[in-house]
Amino acid sequence: MARTLHDADFTWLFLGFLVYGAVELVAGWRWQILLRVQGIQLGWIRLLGLLLIGVFFNFFIPGGTGGDIIKTFYLLKETPGKRTVALLSVLVDRLIGLIALVLFAGILTAANWHWLMSSATVSHCVWPALIILGSSFTGLHAVYIVTSRGWIHRLPARMPGREKLAELAMAYNLYGRKWRPSLAALGLSLLAHLGYIGVFYCTGQALAQDGVRIMPGFFQLCVILPLVNTLSAMPISVGGLGVREGLFQVFLHQLCSVRETDAVLISSTGYLLTFFWGLIGGALYLFYRPSDHRRLRDIKSEVAALEHTVAQEEMALETAERKKR
């Protein structure tokens, strides 16, 4: 593995590094659209700084969404008086990314079903990913039904997740009628997914060594990576390390005839290219408003308190609307 990395084409690796930078730019554009829908104007430098800080923390908090908590906390400091919509913009940004992933994975998996099922080992990985994606999409649809029919306040007060449902309900109310910017954000999410896949394609090309090794094609990675990302995003490892490499071994070796050691190299090297951007985010964090830094425990507590307040506001508004009717 060390020898392969030593012989890698660093032009391709640098291109992969730039591609992931472009992915974050697209993500910033998407978030900017969602913020402007609610009248929040945040400069590009500040916004990209918050994004990269979120990327940094995603590498150290299991589950891949820990960076959202940090982004939310610092966005609240940037938008006094608009705390609710600032919080919901991060939530909707994540939801649109999830919907894009479900669409991307669902369409490509259906179109290449026989290829994916040609390996019994791969099929054992495909089904859990589809169950997770299907459950997520079903859950979002169920929340939409509960929201549109005004059932939030009828849910038992001690029901687990009741406040999160109310938070999602407010997000739907704020962004549901803004279909044009929401559709634009969805298109940018699909573009970001393609860019992320491009990072690992560049990694494979860098390690190909003039075609001596078999490497996956871009379309093959388009089919495989959404499933791999779904499984590696589960909060069972930090930054998906280990899980991602094991899945790359299974998918690329079984479906693309890539050597297992090369599959691990593609995964770990692609991860490093994104990690470099996380390190940039870490450097920005060190110089970002030092007086506002808090312990992670305190940050989570403050964001959780705001989420509770938003949920209570939504349920109160829904109850008032029902009484008017």
N, C-alpha and C positions, 0 to 999 in steps of 0.2 A: 504493500500500500504506500509506503514511504517513497519507494522508487517510482511508482506511478505518478505520485504527486510531483516529484522532482522533475519528471519528464513532461508534465502537463503544459499545454499551450496557455500561457498567461494572458494572451490577448483575449481568448474566449472567457477566461475567468474575470478579467477586468470588465468585459462586456456584460457578463452576468451581474457583476456588482452594480453597474450603471442601470441595468434593467430593473433591479430591485429598487433603486432610487426612483426610477420612473413610476414604479408601482405605488410608492408612498406619495408621489406627486398627484397621481390619479386619486388616491384615497383622500388627500387633502382637498382636491377639487370637489369630490363628493361631499365631504363634510362641510365645506364652505357653502355649497348649495343648500344643504339642510339648515345651516345656521341662518342664512339670509332669508329663508322662508319665514322665519320667526323674527326677522328684524335685527339679528345680531351681526354686527360688522366686526370681524376680527382680521387683522392684517395677516398677510401670507407668512411672514417671518414667524410671528407668534404661533400661528396655526400649525405650521410645519414643525416648529419646536415642540409643541405639545404632542404631535403625532409621533415624533421620534423618541420622545421621553416614554410614551406609551409602548413603543416597540421595545425599548430597553427593559421595561418591567415585565413585558410578556415573556422574556427569556428566563425570568427568575421566579415567576409566580405560576404554579401549576394550572393548566386549563386553557391557557392562551387568551384569557379575557381579563387578567389582572391589570393589564395596562389601561383598560377602560376606566377602572376606578381612579387611577392616577390622573388620567386625562380629564375625567369629570371634576376631580377636586381642583385642579389648577384652572380649568375653564371657569369654574364658579368664581374664582378669584379675579378672573378677567372680565366677568360680566355681572357686576353688582346690580341688583334689581331685576335680573332676568334668570334667577337661579333655576326655576322650574323648566323653562324651555331649553336652558343650557344642558341640564341633566337629560332631558328627553332627546335632544339632538344626538347625544352619544348612543343612547338606546336605539334610536331609529337607524343610525348609521350601522350598528351591529346587526339589526334585524334585516336591513336591505342586503347586507353582505351575506347573511344566512340564506335569504330567499334566492339570491343569485347563485349561491353554491348548490342549493337544492335543484334549481333549474338546470344548471350546468351539468351536475352529476347525473341527474335523472335522465336527461335527453341522451347524453353520451353512453350511459350504462345501458339504456334500452336499445340503442342503435348497435351496440357491440356486445350484446348479451352472450351470444354463443362463444365469442372469443374469451370473455371473462370466465365463462363456465367450463371452458375446455380443460381447466386444471382444477382438480378437487381441492387442492390446498388453497388456491386463490378463492374459490367459491366460499370457503369457510370464513374468509375475511370480507368478502363482498356483502354477504347477508347482514352481518352486524352493522356495517356502514349504512346500508339501505334502511335498516330498522331505525337507526339513529336519525337519519335525514327525514324519513317518513314520519316519525314521531314528532320531530321538530315542526315540520310543515303542518301536520294535523293539529298540533298544539296551537300554532299561530292562527289557524283557521277557526279553531274552537274559541279562542280569545276574541276574534273578530265577531263571531256570532253572539257571544255573551255581551260584548260591548255594544253592538248595533241594536240589541234588544233591551238594553238597560237592565241587565240582571246582576251587575256587580254588587249592588247593595243588598241583594237577596242572599248572597253567599254567607254561610256561617261565619261568625266573627272569628272563630278559632281555626278556620280552615287554613291549612298550610299553603302558602303562596298566594293568599288572597290579596295582599298588598301589591305583590308583583303584577297580578292580573289588573289591578286598578291602575297601576303605573302604565302598563301596556295600553289600557283603555284610553288614558289621557293622550298617549302618543298617537293612537289611531285618530282621536278627535282632532288633534293639532295638525297632523300630516295627511290624514286620509283624503281630505278634499283637495289637497295640493297635488294632483295626480301628475302634472307635467314635470315639476322638479323631482318628484319621487321616481318617475319613470327615467329621468335623466340620471339620477343617482344609481338606479338599478343597472343601466347601461354601463356606467363607469365601474360598477362592481364587477360586471362580467369582464370588462377590459383589464381590471386589476388581477382577476383570476388568471387570465391569459398571460399577463406579465409575470406573475409568480411562477407559472409553469415554465416560462421562458428562462428563468434563472437556472432551473435544473437541466433544461435542455442545453444551455451554454456550458454548464458543468460537465455534462456528458461529452459534448464536443471537445472540451479542453482535455479530457482524459482519453479520448479516442486514439491518440497517437497515430495520426495519418491513416486511420481506418483499420489498424491492426486488431483493435478490440471491437466487439459488437456493442453498440450503444443504442438506447431507445430513440425512436423518432419523436418529433414534436407531437404528432397526433396521438401516438401511444401514450405519451405522458399526459395529454389532455384527458384521456379516459381514466388513467390510473391515479393521478395526483389528487383529484377531488375526494376519492375514496380514502386514500392514505391520509389526507389532511383531516378528514372527519374523524377517523379513529385516533390519530395522534393528538387531536385537540382534547381528548378526554383527560380529566385531571388525575392522571395516574403516573405522570412523570413531569419533570421540570422542562419546559420548552419542547416537550414531545421527544426528548432524547431517548434513544434506545428503542422506543416504539416505532418511530419513523424508520429507523435503519432496518429493523426487523421486517417491516412491511415492504420496504424497497427490495429487500432480498427476495421475499416471496413473490411479489408482483413481477419484478423485472427479470428474475431468473426463470420463473415458470412460464411467463408469457412472451418475453422478448429474448430469451436465451442469453441474457447478460450474466457474466460470472458473478457469483455472490459477493466476492470481495470488491468488484467494481461497482456493484449496486450499492454497497455500503459507502463507498467513496463518493458516489454521486450524491447520496443523501447527506452525508456529513459535510462535504465540501459546499454544497448548495446552502446548507444551514449556516456555515461559516460566512458565506457571502452576505446573508441577511443579518447575521450577528454583528458584522462590522458596522452596519447602519445602526444597530442597537447600541454599539459602543459610542457612536456619534451622539445618539440620544442621551447616553449616560453622561457624556461630557457636557452636553447642554444642560442637563439636570443640575450639575454641580454649580453652574453659573446662573441658573434660572431663579430669580427672586429668592435669594437665600433666606431672607427674613420670613418667608412663607413656608419654608420646609417644615414638615411634621414627621412624626413616626408613622410607619405604615399602619400600625394599629389605630392611631388617631385619625388618619385619613379615611380608613374603612368605616370608622365609627361616624364621622361627620357625613360621609356620603350616604350611609345607611339611614341616618336621621333625616336627611333631606328626602330620600326615597319614601320613608314613612309619611312625611308631611305631604308629599305629592299624592300619595295613595289616598290619604284621608281627605284631601281637597277634592279629588275626583269622585270619591264615594259621596261626599257631601253635595257636590254639584248635581250628581245623578239623582240623589234623593230629592233635591229641590225641584229639579225638572219634572220628576214624576208627580210631585204634589201639585205643580201647576197644571198638569194634564188632567 
